[in-house]
Amino acid sequence: MASEIKVDTISEKTSAGGVTIDGLLIKDGGISGDVSLIGTTPTFTIGDAGAEDATLLFDGNAQDYYIALDDSADDLLIGLGSTVGTTPAISIDENLAIKTYGDITMTGTTPVLTIGDAGAEDTAIVFDGNAQDFYVGLDDSADDLVIGLGSSVGTTPAISINSDRDVTISDGAIDFDIASHDTSNGLKLGGTLVTATAAELNILDGVGSTAAELNMLDGSAKSTSSITLADADAFIVIDGNTTKQIPASDISTYAGGGITVADDWKVTSSFTGGANPISANLAQTNHAAQGQLGSAMTVSSGIWTFPSTGYWYVAARAKFLIDIANGNVRYDAIYIKATTNNSSYTACSHSSQGVYNAAAVDNMNYETFNYTIIDVTDVSNVKVQFQFDTNNTAREVYAPGGTATDTGFTFIRLGDT
């Protein structure tokens, strides 16, 4: 058994150079030499449960450090210097919460920082800012990694990544700004740089076209089937620098519309003598194959009103009848007259026939025809009338009735004025 010395009190007066016990020098309240705590559960206690700081101080050449109990805060501190509570580096409170007051560097070839112990709870790194807090955390209930605003995981998230590595930008008034996107850098999709600008992409905003409809623009999906165009059908045109969709009726207006009105009338009963204007027994032709295009002409007291403006072809044809009783005919004529003020009429076209019935042929007939083109700029003022003129008041304009037309008038709209 090793020697054992029990000392109740050792006074410096005993030895001015201190006391050496088994190689350990005790002098002036200090211990010089190595101290080992041995035994199965060795304990080194600093303090006596009093309300005071207790410190293990490392008295260095250039810097001092301490490990101490800050009794006023009930924290274990590791810090710089010799005064407990000043320049702390690490603190541990009674809840085992650890705070660091400086930078942390993890060294080694594959350093790993693990937060959590595989328990069913959220874990997070919280950035405690002056005006705003932010966190990077594991939302354990959703199994998502979340970056968000504040300090509570799962509230006010900005970006989340799920277990399939799908990335979600949270719903709401949140923008995802790629500041470097300038057609040379920035957004890539599948490794390919998107060279379109935001303004160019915004052109697609509100476009309701299908892929098939867009493909028609480059001819790759052209249709060769015929359709019947209607005024409400649409064409795409470039108006200055703006692409617009216009109705087919605009094309018709611009191109003149072609023939849009064709109307044919006849005198339904024969009459004798002159007529200025011809105003009685007028009706649209009505034979079995008769056709009419567009709006009809209207007539009142021999004054004809056009249904629309435009260039109009107007024609008159007349059949005259001569018999022995009426004798020789020297002059029969049909006039087309027009007005531009709905008042005074002037002759635009006329045709006439003169016949000498030397052989006294009974029931001899002959015909005349004339036409003109009228520029109808105003349907209220530009109108026409027809006049029959003869030097024999007994001369007959022949119109025996029936479906065939012997004497009549034709109106065809040729185009826009």
Buried (B, 14 or more C-beta within 10 A) or exposed (E): EEEEEEEEEEEEEEEEEBBEEEEEEBBEEEEEEEEEEEEEEEEEEEEEEEEEBBBEBEEEEEEBBBBBBBBEBEBBBBBBBBBBBEEBBBBEEEEEEEEEEEEEEEEEEEEEEEEEEEEEEBBBEBEEEEEEBBBBBBBBEBEBBBBBBBBBBBEBBBBBEEEEEEEEEBEEEEEEEEEEBEEEEBBEEEEEEBEBEEEEEEEEEEEEEEEEEEEEEEEEEEEEEEEEEEEEEEEEEEEEEEEEEEBBBBBBEEEBBEBBBBBBBBBBEBBBEBBBBBBEBBEEBEEEEEEEEBEBBEBEEBBBBBBBBBBBBBBBBBBBBBBEEBBEBEEBBBBBBBBBEBEEBEEBBBBEBEBEBEEEEEEBEBBBEBBBEBEBEEBEEBBBBBBBBBEBEEBBBBBEEEEEBBBBBBBBBBEBB
